[in-house]
Amino acid sequence: MEAQGRGGAGDVDPADQWVFNPDTGSYELRLPGARQPEPASRPPADRATGTPRNAPPRQRRAPSVESTGDRSGPTTRGTGSSPGAAGRPRTGDRDRPDGGPPVPRQGAGPPRDRRAARGRRKAKPRRSRTRKVLLWVGGSTAFVVVVAAGLAWYAWDRLNGNLDKVDTGIDNPASRDEPVNLLIIGTDTRTGEGNDSYGGEASEGNDTTILIHFSKNREHATALSIPRDLVTDIPECQVTHEDGTQETIPASYGARFNTSMGALGRDPGCVWRSVEQLTGVSINHFMMADFDAVKDLSTAVGGVPVCLEEPIRDEKSGLDLDPGEHVLEGEDALAFVRTRYGVGNSSDLDRIRLQQQFLASMARQVTGSDVLSSLTDFWDLADTATRALTVDTGIGGIEQLYDLASDIGRIPMSDVNFVTLPVRDNPEEAPEERATVVVDEERAAPIFRMLQEDIDPTQAAEEEEAAARAAEEAERAAPEDVRVDVYNGGGVIGAAQDTLAWLQNEHGMRLATNRSNAPEPQETTTLEYRSDQADQAATLAAIMGLPEAALVEVPGTSGEREAMVLVLGDDFRGVGEPIEVPAEIPDGVDSIQADDDVCAS
């Protein structure tokens, strides 16, 4: 049997003299000097292991301790000991000179079996494989989140740092529930490798100017190109320098439009004010880019497809293209939007047509290709675009710029019109010296009205046709039966008398009379009539081009000689000019749809 205890022979605590009995399979108390019971007969043991042959298999090893209760018998080890270990003395025991079993050291007591001690300890719960996987995944996710946050901050900071900002002194932020007017400026700045080859000295003027109107319902947009050689008035403007000081730049009259930028120290805010004065449209923000932007952006989108009906051979820009389709990027793209001597009449108007085709194609390339689906390509495009842009402080951060782009970007390409401001040759210049143009007021007025009043040109055309049909179907009186009193309620001096003479002499309305100035000024022209004068009102409205809103029916009926009342308002522009300007793109005005894949001629 195996003995287990802390003490040695002699005075020992009885609690330490418990002995394992293999016959009963339990520990028994053996006090010093007590008679030990005879062991029961045992079945034959296996010589190799010392285990009874008929013993049942054990699930766990029993504790193995030395027996010190009976010195006369051989030392016995517990079952499960490895072969050869039974006769090896325990550490701390002393060998006997007569070859007997080793004697334990005095006071040491029977040594403990370490395996038994381990068997008595509470086993640590093993982590499940699932928990390990979750911990690993959780740690990896946290790492990815931290890295992604760091990269997002870096990207955000870099894109913000790319933007150049100008304080225009104008606070007119865009709103999601209102029309948005965005001014695009392409400067004549030629800094950068190879840019000095594009003819002449750099003026740093606004080489390209486009006013883009985005409708309130975000269903259509109109991009109005303004020629750089347009003669117009440049209003006074205030410029803020980098050191924070401000300077007022005086107005210029009868100057080229491109001098609204650069000349006399003017900045984009001066262009902003000039376009507002020219068109009557309130602008919300501006974006400005230089020569390098065209090269970099065209490369970032993988090239811009263009089509030509005729070859372009321009020695000044270096552009040499055959008829047909081409994909342009870098230097070739810049040469394409800069060329003017290789197309048409070598004028700025011909160049505008190429620029419109190029910009429409680039927009289709970005929205219809895989550029925005690839993170790498999208980053390259965003990084290139922000490095190329100068903006007003109202959109001087990536968040504001993104909000604006996501809002106005809802408009489909099929509903974006590129239009060139209608102009005519400058009458102040001799035919052989003509180099500038002036606004064609009659054809420009409908376009300005479209932008000012947020009118969809397609819808307006349909409404105009319906109104025309209704006017034709309405019963009309003969001109000689029209009786009307004309008052001047607007700012045009002599408007009532001029109108009277025109109605009598040109249209046979002999019963019209001049009543001089109206009691109160009026912004809009009105025509008051009674129910039995509806046919006379229809005749006068058709001749003068009065809008439906100008016709006001008053209660009652007229007497035999009672006249209608016509009050000319501030919207009266001159005799023979319609009061209502049709909100449509006039015939003969250059325009293209952004989704039209056209060939430039």
Secondary structure as the mmCIF struct_conf table of DSSP 4:
data_model
#
loop_
_struct_conf.conf_type_id
_struct_conf.id
_struct_conf.beg_label_comp_id
_struct_conf.beg_label_asym_id
_struct_conf.beg_label_seq_id
_struct_conf.end_label_comp_id
_struct_conf.end_label_asym_id
_struct_conf.end_label_seq_id
STRN STRN1 GLU A 2 GLN A 4
BEND BEND1 ARG A 6 ARG A 6
BEND BEND2 ALA A 9 ASP A 11
HELX_RH_3T_P HELX_RH_3T_P1 PRO A 14 ASP A 16
STRN STRN2 TRP A 18 ASN A 21
TURN_TY1_P TURN_TY1_P1 PRO A 22 GLY A 25
STRN STRN3 SER A 26 LEU A 29
TURN_TY1_P TURN_TY1_P2 PRO A 32 GLY A 33
HELX_LH_PP_P HELX_LH_PP_P1 ALA A 34 SER A 41
HELX_LH_PP_P HELX_LH_PP_P2 PRO A 43 PRO A 44
STRN STRN4 ALA A 45 ALA A 45
HELX_LH_PP_P HELX_LH_PP_P3 ASP A 46 ASP A 46
TURN_TY1_P TURN_TY1_P3 ARG A 47 THR A 49
STRN STRN5 PRO A 52 PRO A 52
TURN_TY1_P TURN_TY1_P4 ARG A 53 ASN A 54
HELX_LH_PP_P HELX_LH_PP_P4 ALA A 55 ARG A 58
BEND BEND3 GLN A 59 ARG A 60
HELX_LH_PP_P HELX_LH_PP_P5 ARG A 61 PRO A 63
BEND BEND4 GLY A 69 GLY A 69
BEND BEND5 ARG A 71 GLY A 73
HELX_LH_PP_P HELX_LH_PP_P6 PRO A 74 THR A 75
TURN_TY1_P TURN_TY1_P5 THR A 79 GLY A 80
HELX_LH_PP_P HELX_LH_PP_P7 SER A 81 SER A 82
TURN_TY1_P TURN_TY1_P6 PRO A 83 GLY A 84
TURN_TY1_P TURN_TY1_P7 ALA A 86 GLY A 87
BEND BEND6 ARG A 88 ARG A 88
HELX_LH_PP_P HELX_LH_PP_P8 PRO A 89 ARG A 90
TURN_TY1_P TURN_TY1_P8 THR A 91 GLY A 92
STRN STRN6 ARG A 94 ARG A 94
TURN_TY1_P TURN_TY1_P9 PRO A 97 ASP A 98
BEND BEND7 GLY A 99 GLY A 99
HELX_LH_PP_P HELX_LH_PP_P9 PRO A 101 PRO A 102
STRN STRN7 VAL A 103 VAL A 103
HELX_LH_PP_P HELX_LH_PP_P10 PRO A 104 ARG A 105
TURN_TY1_P TURN_TY1_P10 GLN A 106 ALA A 108
BEND BEND8 PRO A 110 PRO A 110
HELX_LH_PP_P HELX_LH_PP_P11 PRO A 111 ASP A 113
HELX_RH_AL_P HELX_RH_AL_P1 ARG A 114 ARG A 120
BEND BEND9 ARG A 121 ARG A 121
HELX_LH_PP_P HELX_LH_PP_P12 LYS A 122 SER A 128
HELX_RH_AL_P HELX_RH_AL_P2 ARG A 129 ASN A 162
STRN STRN8 ASP A 164 VAL A 166
BEND BEND10 GLY A 169 GLY A 169
TURN_TY1_P TURN_TY1_P11 ARG A 176 ASP A 177
BEND BEND11 GLU A 178 GLU A 178
STRN STRN9 VAL A 180 THR A 187
BEND BEND12 GLY A 192 GLY A 192
TURN_TY1_P TURN_TY1_P12 GLU A 193 GLY A 194
HELX_RH_3T_P HELX_RH_3T_P2 ASN A 195 SER A 197
BEND BEND13 TYR A 198 GLY A 200
STRN STRN10 ASN A 206 PHE A 214
TURN_TY1_P TURN_TY1_P13 LYS A 216 ASN A 217
BEND BEND14 ARG A 218 GLU A 219
STRN STRN11 ALA A 221 ILE A 226
TURN_TY1_P TURN_TY1_P14 ARG A 228 ASP A 229
STRN STRN12 LEU A 230 LEU A 230
STRN STRN13 VAL A 231 ILE A 234
HELX_LH_PP_P HELX_LH_PP_P13 PRO A 235 GLU A 236
STRN STRN14 CYS A 237 THR A 240
TURN_TY1_P TURN_TY1_P15 GLU A 242 ASP A 243
BEND BEND15 GLY A 244 GLY A 244
STRN STRN15 GLN A 246 ILE A 249
HELX_LH_PP_P HELX_LH_PP_P14 PRO A 250 ALA A 251
STRN STRN16 SER A 252 ARG A 256
HELX_RH_3T_P HELX_RH_3T_P3 PHE A 257 SER A 260
BEND BEND16 MET A 261 GLY A 262
HELX_RH_3T_P HELX_RH_3T_P4 ALA A 263 GLY A 265
HELX_RH_AL_P HELX_RH_AL_P3 PRO A 268 THR A 279
STRN STRN17 HIS A 285 ALA A 289
HELX_RH_AL_P HELX_RH_AL_P4 PHE A 291 ALA A 300
TURN_TY1_P TURN_TY1_P16 VAL A 301 GLY A 302
STRN STRN18 VAL A 304 LEU A 308
BEND BEND17 GLU A 309 GLU A 310
STRN STRN19 ILE A 312 ASP A 314
TURN_TY1_P TURN_TY1_P17 GLU A 315 GLY A 318
STRN STRN20 LEU A 319 LEU A 321
BEND BEND18 PRO A 323 PRO A 323
STRN STRN21 GLY A 324 LEU A 328
TURN_TY1_P TURN_TY1_P18 GLY A 330 GLY A 330
HELX_RH_AL_P HELX_RH_AL_P5 GLU A 331 ARG A 338
TURN_TY1_P TURN_TY1_P19 TYR A 341 GLY A 342
BEND BEND19 VAL A 343 VAL A 343
TURN_TY1_P TURN_TY1_P20 GLY A 344 ASN A 345
BEND BEND20 SER A 346 SER A 347
HELX_RH_AL_P HELX_RH_AL_P6 ASP A 348 GLY A 368
BEND BEND21 SER A 369 ASP A 370
TURN_TY1_P TURN_TY1_P21 VAL A 371 SER A 373
HELX_RH_AL_P HELX_RH_AL_P7 LEU A 375 ALA A 388
STRN STRN22 THR A 390 ASP A 392
HELX_RH_3T_P HELX_RH_3T_P5 THR A 393 ILE A 395
BEND BEND22 GLY A 397 GLY A 397
HELX_RH_AL_P HELX_RH_AL_P8 ILE A 398 ILE A 408
TURN_TY1_P TURN_TY1_P22 GLY A 409 ARG A 410
BEND BEND23 ILE A 411 ILE A 411
HELX_RH_3T_P HELX_RH_3T_P6 MET A 413 ASP A 415
STRN STRN23 VAL A 416 THR A 420
HELX_LH_PP_P HELX_LH_PP_P15 LEU A 421 PRO A 422
STRN STRN24 VAL A 423 ASP A 425
TURN_TY1_P TURN_TY1_P23 PRO A 427 GLU A 428
BEND BEND24 GLU A 429 GLU A 429
HELX_RH_3T_P HELX_RH_3T_P7 PRO A 431 GLU A 433
STRN STRN25 VAL A 437 VAL A 439
HELX_RH_AL_P HELX_RH_AL_P9 GLU A 441 GLN A 452
TURN_TY1_P TURN_TY1_P24 GLU A 453 ASP A 454
HELX_RH_AL_P HELX_RH_AL_P10 PRO A 457 GLU A 473
BEND BEND25 ALA A 474 ALA A 474
HELX_RH_3T_P HELX_RH_3T_P8 PRO A 479 ASP A 481
STRN STRN26 VAL A 484 ASN A 488
BEND BEND26 GLY A 490 VAL A 492
TURN_TY1_P TURN_TY1_P25 ILE A 493 GLY A 494
HELX_RH_AL_P HELX_RH_AL_P11 ALA A 495 HIS A 507
TURN_TY1_P TURN_TY1_P26 ARG A 510 LEU A 511
STRN STRN27 THR A 513 ASN A 517
BEND BEND27 PRO A 519 GLU A 520
BEND BEND28 GLU A 523 THR A 524
STRN STRN28 THR A 526 TYR A 529
HELX_RH_3T_P HELX_RH_3T_P9 SER A 531 GLN A 533
HELX_RH_AL_P HELX_RH_AL_P12 ALA A 534 MET A 544
TURN_TY1_P TURN_TY1_P27 GLY A 545 GLY A 545
HELX_RH_3T_P HELX_RH_3T_P10 GLU A 548 ALA A 550
STRN STRN29 LEU A 551 GLU A 553
BEND BEND29 PRO A 555 GLY A 556
TURN_TY1_P TURN_TY1_P28 GLU A 560 ARG A 561
STRN STRN30 MET A 564 LEU A 568
TURN_TY1_P TURN_TY1_P29 ASP A 570 ASP A 571
BEND BEND30 GLY A 574 GLY A 574
TURN_TY1_P TURN_TY1_P30 VAL A 575 GLY A 576
BEND BEND31 GLU A 577 GLU A 577
BEND BEND32 ILE A 579 GLU A 580
HELX_LH_PP_P HELX_LH_PP_P16 VAL A 581 PRO A 582
BEND BEND33 GLU A 584 GLU A 584
HELX_LH_PP_P HELX_LH_PP_P17 ILE A 585 PRO A 586
TURN_TY1_P TURN_TY1_P31 ASP A 587 GLY A 588
STRN STRN31 SER A 591 GLN A 593
TURN_TY1_P TURN_TY1_P32 ALA A 594 ASP A 595
HELX_LH_PP_P HELX_LH_PP_P18 VAL A 598 CYS A 599
STRN STRN32 ALA A 600 ALA A 600
#
